[in-house]
Amino acid sequence: MNRPLDGVKVIELSMVISAPSCGKALYEMGAEVIKVETNDRGDNWRTTPRVYASPILPNESPVYESLNSGKKHVKLNLRDADELEKLKKLIDKADVFLVNYRAGALKAMGLDYETLKQRNPKLVYACITGYGEKGPRKTDPGYDNTTYWAETGFLMDMVIQNEAGDSLPINGPVGGGDTAVGGWVAGGICAALYQREKTGEGGYVTCPLFGAGIWAFSQMSIGTQYGYQWPRSYYQMPPTNCPYKTADGDYIMTSMSKYDEQWPKFCYVYDMEELKDHPVFSHQATTIALEPRKECIKAIAAHAIKCKTEDVLRRLGEADLVYCKMPHFKDVYTSEQAIANEDIVPFTYESGKSVYIPKPPLRFNGIGPRPHTTCGVPGADNEEVFKEFGIE
């Protein structure tokens, strides 16, 4: 079956996660994606995953492959004028140029949008930046953990304070912001390609990590302009949205948007029928203040710790409430739900090691993800790509 971007050619000059995740999304939509690396070492994300115990071998590098599998890999030394010109010739015949290098370096090489659109007026140029194109930090580099997670306030304000008010900033989730931005830019590229169909002209798409982070966390942060205080303690969370520990040591989390209506069901889940008609706990309005909310959470926790996990999960299903048994990262790779939807797909390496590889979640017309492959070394596809594009 056809995919929506069949026939679209993408040149990706990228490193690490943000642009590669965008290129991977475009590949899953059907595009031919050609990743350009600039030396024998290649993208430094080829070697970084070793800190997470992931192999970094040419024929077994699952973290790198999760973002780059299926792409054609070209190596060009952009400090060499002839090789730089080869890149420009690739871009001349491409539909999309995707990049996450700094603007100054791109302009110095003649790889900025204004220059390239003179050579290819139909080109869709997509650039991921740290901080955007204006303001005092427009030329600064940005990474996911600092620019998306830290500088937007998330890491400082998402800690849970203990009763003494002590807390430390949490560790930044690696890659979460990058892949979110990659998704934004993939959508922007598709919109620009649609616009090109109507106007015959290419376009310029950009998205900063910083701005994307502000948007992502805006529902929590807007209220700070009216005096809401972050971080908050465990006892400031809505009582029905807190994680509670069961007798088996598991944590169960629910999310209830209709507190008063759903409170009786919640009482059934944790076997606390005597609290169903409690004059304070049964109403959202009377549990907003800290002290009654704290009392309510402690009462629920005292019941939850006596309940078996299987009983809680069964009752949650019967009550038709939104919930999850809180997993660890490792548990995702045995999730029946993830496997059924091909959010993760099995792959066996030449070494005999079998693992599950995460896939971009977007699907069209019920078509599953494209098959996983290893990536090989930088420049593995030079000959094939240059022949395809007619470049000597």
C-alpha positions as CSV (number, residue, x, y, z in Angstrom):
1,M,0.0,0.0,0.0
2,N,1.1,3.5,-0.7
3,R,2.3,5.8,2.0
4,P,1.5,9.6,1.9
5,L,5.0,10.8,1.3
6,D,6.0,8.2,-1.3
7,G,8.3,9.9,-3.8
8,V,9.4,12.7,-1.5
9,K,13.2,13.1,-1.2
10,V,14.6,14.4,2.0
11,I,18.3,15.4,2.6
12,E,18.9,15.4,6.3
13,L,22.0,17.1,7.7
14,S,21.6,16.2,11.3
15,M,23.0,15.0,14.6
16,V,21.8,13.5,17.9
17,I,17.9,13.3,18.2
18,S,15.7,16.2,17.2
19,A,16.2,16.3,13.4
20,P,16.9,12.6,13.1
21,S,13.6,11.8,14.9
22,C,11.8,14.1,12.4
23,G,13.6,12.4,9.5
24,K,12.5,9.0,10.9
25,A,8.9,10.2,11.0
26,L,9.1,11.3,7.4
27,Y,10.6,8.0,6.4
28,E,7.7,6.1,8.1
29,M,5.3,8.3,6.0
30,G,7.0,7.0,2.9
31,A,9.8,9.5,2.2
32,E,13.2,8.6,0.9
33,V,15.6,10.1,3.6
34,I,19.3,10.6,2.9
35,K,21.2,11.3,6.1
36,V,24.5,13.2,5.6
37,E,27.3,12.7,8.1
38,T,30.5,14.8,7.9
39,N,33.3,12.4,9.0
40,D,34.2,8.8,9.7
41,R,32.9,9.0,13.3
42,G,29.5,10.2,12.0
43,D,26.7,11.5,14.1
44,N,27.9,11.5,17.7
45,W,24.7,9.8,18.7
46,R,26.3,6.7,17.2
47,T,28.5,6.4,20.3
48,T,26.6,8.3,23.1
49,P,24.1,5.5,23.9
50,R,26.8,3.3,25.5
51,V,26.1,5.2,28.7
52,Y,22.7,3.5,28.7
53,A,24.3,0.0,28.2
54,S,23.2,0.0,24.5
55,P,25.6,-1.6,22.0
56,I,27.2,0.8,19.6
57,L,28.5,-1.6,17.0
58,P,28.1,-1.0,13.2
59,N,25.7,-3.9,12.9
60,E,24.0,-3.6,16.3
61,S,23.2,-0.1,17.6
62,P,19.5,-0.1,18.6
63,V,19.3,3.4,20.1
64,Y,20.9,5.0,17.0
65,E,18.9,2.8,14.7
66,S,15.6,3.7,16.3
67,L,16.0,7.1,14.8
68,N,17.9,6.3,11.6
69,S,16.9,2.8,10.4
70,G,15.9,2.9,6.8
71,K,17.7,6.1,5.9
72,K,20.4,6.1,3.3
73,H,23.7,7.1,4.8
74,V,26.1,9.5,2.9
75,K,29.4,10.9,4.2
76,L,30.7,14.2,2.9
77,N,33.5,16.4,4.3
78,L,31.9,19.8,4.2
79,R,35.2,21.5,4.7
80,D,36.2,20.4,1.3
81,A,34.7,22.7,-1.4
82,D,34.0,19.8,-3.9
83,E,32.2,17.7,-1.3
84,L,30.2,20.7,-0.1
85,E,29.1,21.2,-3.7
86,K,28.0,17.6,-3.8
87,L,25.7,18.2,-0.9
88,K,24.3,21.3,-2.6
89,K,23.7,19.2,-5.7
90,L,21.8,16.7,-3.6
91,I,19.7,19.5,-2.2
92,D,19.1,20.8,-5.7
93,K,17.1,17.7,-6.6
94,A,15.5,17.2,-3.2
95,D,12.0,18.1,-2.0
96,V,13.1,18.8,1.6
97,F,16.3,19.9,3.4
98,L,16.2,19.0,7.1
99,V,18.9,20.4,9.4
100,N,19.7,21.1,13.0
101,Y,23.0,22.8,12.7
102,R,23.6,26.4,14.0
103,A,22.5,29.2,11.7
104,G,26.0,30.8,11.5
105,A,27.7,27.7,10.4
106,L,25.0,27.1,7.7
107,K,25.3,30.6,6.3
108,A,29.1,30.3,6.2
109,M,28.7,27.2,4.0
110,G,26.0,28.6,1.8
111,L,23.5,26.2,3.3
112,D,21.1,28.9,4.6
113,Y,17.6,29.1,3.2
114,E,18.0,32.3,1.3
115,T,21.0,30.8,-0.6
116,L,19.5,27.4,-1.3
117,K,16.1,28.6,-2.5
118,Q,17.9,30.5,-5.3
119,R,19.1,27.1,-6.5
120,N,15.9,25.2,-5.8
121,P,12.8,27.4,-5.5
122,K,10.6,24.4,-4.7
123,L,12.7,23.4,-1.7
124,V,11.0,23.0,1.7
125,Y,13.8,24.0,4.2
126,A,13.2,22.8,7.8
127,C,15.5,24.0,10.5
128,I,15.4,23.0,14.2
129,T,17.0,25.6,16.6
130,G,17.7,25.9,20.3
131,Y,16.1,29.2,21.0
132,G,14.5,30.5,17.8
133,E,15.5,33.2,15.3
134,K,15.1,36.3,17.4
135,G,16.1,37.5,20.9
136,P,19.4,37.6,22.8
137,R,19.9,33.8,22.6
138,K,19.1,33.3,19.0
139,T,22.6,32.1,18.1
140,D,23.1,29.9,21.2
141,P,23.2,26.1,20.9
142,G,20.5,24.1,22.6
143,Y,20.0,20.6,23.8
144,D,16.9,18.7,24.9
145,N,17.7,18.4,28.6
146,T,18.8,22.1,29.1
147,T,16.7,24.0,26.6
148,Y,13.4,22.1,26.5
149,W,13.2,20.6,29.9
150,A,15.3,22.9,32.2
151,E,14.9,26.4,30.8
152,T,11.1,26.1,30.6
153,G,10.9,25.5,34.3
154,F,9.9,21.9,34.2
155,L,12.8,20.3,36.0
156,M,12.7,22.8,38.9
157,D,8.9,22.8,39.3
158,M,8.0,19.1,38.7
159,V,9.8,17.9,41.9
160,I,7.7,16.6,44.7
161,Q,8.5,18.3,48.0
162,N,8.6,16.3,51.3
163,E,6.8,17.7,54.3
164,A,10.0,19.6,55.3
165,G,9.8,21.4,51.9
166,D,13.1,19.8,50.7
167,S,13.5,18.9,47.0
168,L,16.1,18.7,44.2
169,P,15.5,19.3,40.5
170,I,14.7,16.1,38.7
171,N,16.9,14.7,36.0
172,G,16.0,15.7,32.5
173,P,14.2,13.0,30.4
174,V,16.7,12.4,27.6
175,G,15.2,12.8,24.1
176,G,11.6,13.5,25.1
177,G,11.8,17.2,24.0
178,D,13.8,16.4,20.9
179,T,11.3,13.8,19.6
180,A,8.4,16.2,20.4
181,V,10.1,18.9,18.3
182,G,10.8,16.4,15.6
183,G,7.1,15.7,15.4
184,W,6.2,19.4,15.2
185,V,8.7,19.9,12.4
186,A,7.5,16.8,10.5
187,G,4.0,18.2,10.6
188,G,5.3,21.6,9.4
189,I,7.1,19.9,6.5
190,C,3.9,18.1,5.5
191,A,2.0,21.5,5.6
192,A,4.7,23.2,3.5
193,L,4.6,20.3,0.9
194,Y,0.8,20.8,0.7
195,Q,1.3,24.5,0.3
196,R,3.8,23.8,-2.5
197,E,1.2,21.8,-4.3
198,K,-1.0,24.9,-4.4
199,T,1.6,27.6,-5.1
200,G,4.5,25.8,-6.8
201,E,6.9,27.4,-4.3
202,G,8.9,25.9,-1.5
203,G,9.0,27.3,2.0
204,Y,10.8,27.7,5.3
205,V,9.8,25.7,8.5
206,T,11.5,26.2,11.8
207,C,10.9,25.2,15.4
208,P,12.9,25.9,18.6
209,L,13.3,23.5,21.5
210,F,12.7,26.4,23.9
211,G,9.4,27.5,22.4
212,A,8.2,24.0,22.0
213,G,8.9,23.3,25.7
214,I,7.0,26.5,26.7
215,W,4.0,25.3,24.7
216,A,4.2,21.7,26.0
217,F,4.1,22.8,29.6
218,S,1.8,25.8,29.2
219,Q,-1.2,24.3,30.8
220,M,0.7,24.0,34.0
221,S,2.6,27.3,33.8
222,I,0.0,29.9,32.8
223,G,-1.4,30.0,36.3
224,T,1.9,31.2,37.8
225,Q,1.0,34.7,36.4
226,Y,-1.9,34.6,38.8
227,G,0.1,33.5,41.9
228,Y,0.1,29.6,41.6
229,Q,3.2,28.2,43.2
230,W,5.4,25.5,41.9
231,P,6.9,23.1,43.0
232,R,4.2,21.4,45.0
233,S,4.2,18.7,47.6
234,Y,2.6,15.3,47.3
235,Y,-0.3,16.6,49.3
236,Q,-1.1,19.4,46.9
237,M,-2.0,17.0,44.1
238,P,-5.7,16.2,43.5
239,P,-6.5,13.3,45.8
240,T,-7.9,11.2,42.9
241,N,-4.9,11.8,40.7
242,C,-2.2,10.8,43.1
243,P,-0.2,7.6,42.8
244,Y,-1.0,5.2,45.6
245,K,1.0,2.2,46.8
246,T,-0.7,-1.2,47.1
247,A,-0.1,-4.1,49.4
248,D,2.1,-5.7,46.6
249,G,4.4,-2.6,46.4
250,D,3.0,-1.4,43.1
251,Y,1.9,2.2,42.4
252,I,-1.5,2.8,40.8
253,M,-2.3,6.2,39.3
254,T,-5.7,7.4,38.2
255,S,-6.9,10.5,36.4
256,M,-10.4,11.8,37.2
257,S,-11.9,14.9,35.5
258,K,-15.3,14.7,37.2
259,Y,-14.3,14.5,40.9
260,D,-17.7,14.6,42.6
261,E,-19.4,12.3,40.1
262,Q,-16.6,9.7,40.1
263,W,-15.7,9.8,43.9
264,P,-18.1,6.9,44.7
265,K,-16.4,4.7,42.1
266,F,-13.0,5.7,43.4
267,C,-14.1,4.6,46.9
268,Y,-15.2,1.2,45.5
269,V,-11.7,0.8,43.9
270,Y,-9.9,1.1,47.2
271,D,-12.5,-0.6,49.4
272,M,-13.4,2.5,51.4
273,E,-17.2,2.6,51.2
274,E,-17.3,4.4,54.5
275,L,-15.8,7.5,52.8
276,K,-18.2,7.5,49.9
277,D,-20.5,10.1,51.5
278,H,-17.8,11.9,53.5
279,P,-18.8,15.6,53.9
280,V,-15.4,16.9,52.9
281,F,-13.6,14.2,50.9
282,S,-16.5,13.6,48.5
283,H,-16.5,17.1,47.0
284,Q,-13.8,18.7,44.9
285,A,-14.6,22.2,46.3
286,T,-14.0,21.1,49.9
287,T,-10.7,19.4,49.2
288,I,-9.0,22.4,47.4
289,A,-7.5,23.8,50.7
290,L,-4.2,22.1,51.7
291,E,-5.2,20.6,55.1
292,P,-8.4,18.8,54.0
293,R,-6.7,17.6,50.8
294,K,-3.8,16.3,52.9
295,E,-6.2,14.4,55.2
296,C,-8.0,13.0,52.2
297,I,-4.8,11.7,50.5
298,K,-3.6,10.1,53.8
299,A,-7.0,8.4,54.2
300,I,-6.9,7.0,50.7
301,A,-3.2,5.9,51.1
302,A,-4.1,4.0,54.3
303,H,-6.8,2.0,52.4
304,A,-4.7,1.5,49.2
305,I,-1.8,-0.1,51.1
306,K,-4.2,-2.9,52.3
307,C,-5.4,-3.7,48.7
308,K,-3.9,-6.2,46.4
309,T,-2.9,-4.8,43.0
310,E,-5.0,-7.3,41.0
311,D,-8.1,-6.3,43.0
312,V,-7.5,-2.6,42.4
313,L,-6.9,-3.1,38.7
314,R,-10.1,-5.3,38.4
315,R,-12.2,-2.7,40.2
316,L,-10.8,0.1,38.1
317,G,-11.8,-1.7,35.0
318,E,-15.3,-2.4,36.3
319,A,-15.6,1.3,37.3
320,D,-14.4,2.4,33.8
321,L,-11.9,4.9,35.2
322,V,-8.7,6.1,33.6
323,Y,-5.8,4.5,35.3
324,C,-2.4,2.8,35.0
325,K,-0.2,0.5,37.0
326,M,2.9,2.7,37.0
327,P,5.7,0.8,35.1
328,H,9.4,1.2,34.8
329,F,11.1,1.8,31.4
330,K,12.0,-1.8,31.2
331,D,8.4,-2.8,31.5
332,V,7.4,-1.0,28.3
333,Y,9.3,-3.6,26.3
334,T,7.0,-6.4,27.5
335,S,3.8,-4.4,27.2
336,E,1.1,-6.4,25.3
337,Q,-0.5,-3.1,24.3
338,A,2.7,-1.7,22.8
339,I,3.4,-4.9,21.0
340,A,-0.2,-5.2,19.6
341,N,0.0,-1.7,18.1
342,E,3.5,-2.1,16.8
343,D,4.7,0.8,19.0
344,I,7.6,-1.5,19.5
345,V,8.7,-4.2,17.0
346,P,10.9,-7.2,17.5
347,F,14.3,-7.5,15.8
348,T,17.1,-10.1,16.0
349,Y,20.7,-9.1,15.4
350,E,23.4,-11.2,13.8
351,S,24.7,-11.7,17.4
352,G,21.5,-13.6,18.2
353,K,20.3,-10.8,20.5
354,S,16.6,-10.1,20.1
355,V,15.2,-6.8,21.2
356,Y,12.2,-4.6,20.7
357,I,12.7,-1.3,18.7
358,P,10.4,1.7,19.3
359,K,8.7,3.1,16.2
360,P,7.1,6.5,15.5
361,P,3.4,6.2,16.6
362,L,1.7,7.8,13.5
363,R,-0.2,5.4,11.2
364,F,-2.0,5.9,7.9
365,N,-4.8,3.7,6.6
366,G,-3.9,0.9,9.0
367,I,-0.4,0.5,7.5
368,G,2.1,-0.6,10.1
369,P,5.7,0.7,10.5
370,R,8.3,0.0,7.9
371,P,10.7,-2.9,8.6
372,H,13.7,-2.3,10.9
373,T,17.2,-2.5,9.5
374,T,20.7,-1.9,10.8
375,C,22.4,1.3,9.6
376,G,26.0,0.4,8.7
377,V,28.8,2.9,8.8
378,P,28.8,6.6,7.7
379,G,28.9,6.8,3.9
380,A,27.6,3.2,3.4
381,D,25.3,4.4,0.6
382,N,27.5,7.1,-1.1
383,E,27.8,5.2,-4.4
384,E,24.1,4.4,-4.6
385,V,22.9,7.9,-3.7
386,F,25.3,9.7,-6.0
387,K,24.3,7.5,-8.9
388,E,20.6,8.1,-8.2
389,F,21.1,11.8,-8.2
390,G,23.5,11.8,-11.2
391,I,26.5,13.2,-9.2
392,E,30.0,12.3,-10.2
